[in-house]
Amino acid sequence: MSSHKTFRIKQFLAKKQKQNRPIPQWIRMKTGNKIRYNSKRRHWRRTRLGL
C-alpha cells in the first residue's frame, strides 16, 4: 500500500477496518447464542481486500 492514498481508497480502508471486529456480547445474549462469532472477520495477512 502506497503512502499517498486517494480519499476514496482511504475511506474504503477505514470502512473495512471498522467492519473487522468481533460481535458485541449483548448481541450474543439477544440472539440466545445463535450468532456466536462474526463470520466476516478478515485477517490482514491471509485475506486480501482485492484493491
C-alpha positions as CSV (number, residue, x, y, z in Angstrom):
1,M,0.0,0.0,0.0
2,S,1.4,3.4,-1.0
3,S,1.8,6.2,1.5
4,H,0.0,8.6,-0.9
5,K,-3.7,7.4,-1.0
6,T,-6.7,8.9,-2.6
7,F,-9.5,9.9,-0.3
8,R,-11.8,7.2,-1.8
9,I,-9.2,4.5,-1.0
10,K,-8.7,5.8,2.5
11,Q,-12.5,5.8,3.1
12,F,-12.7,2.2,1.8
13,L,-9.9,1.1,4.1
14,A,-11.4,2.8,7.1
15,K,-14.7,1.1,6.5
16,K,-13.0,-2.3,6.2
17,Q,-11.1,-1.6,9.4
18,K,-14.3,-0.8,11.3
19,Q,-16.1,-4.0,9.9
20,N,-13.3,-6.2,11.1
21,R,-14.2,-6.6,14.7
22,P,-15.9,-9.2,16.9
23,I,-19.6,-9.0,17.6
24,P,-20.7,-7.3,20.9
25,Q,-21.5,-9.6,23.7
26,W,-25.0,-8.2,24.1
27,I,-25.9,-9.5,20.6
28,R,-25.0,-13.0,21.7
29,M,-27.3,-12.6,24.7
30,K,-30.1,-11.1,22.5
31,T,-30.0,-13.9,19.9
32,G,-29.7,-16.6,22.5
33,N,-26.2,-17.5,21.4
34,K,-27.4,-18.3,17.8
35,I,-24.8,-15.9,16.5
36,R,-21.5,-16.9,18.2
37,Y,-18.9,-15.0,16.2
38,N,-18.5,-12.6,13.3
39,S,-18.2,-14.9,10.2
40,K,-16.9,-12.0,8.1
41,R,-13.7,-11.4,10.1
42,R,-10.7,-10.8,7.9
43,H,-7.1,-11.4,8.7
44,W,-4.7,-8.8,7.2
45,R,-2.2,-11.3,6.1
46,R,-4.4,-14.3,5.0
47,T,-7.1,-12.5,3.0
48,R,-6.6,-9.6,0.7
49,L,-9.1,-6.9,0.1
50,G,-8.8,-7.0,-3.7
51,L,-7.6,-3.5,-4.2
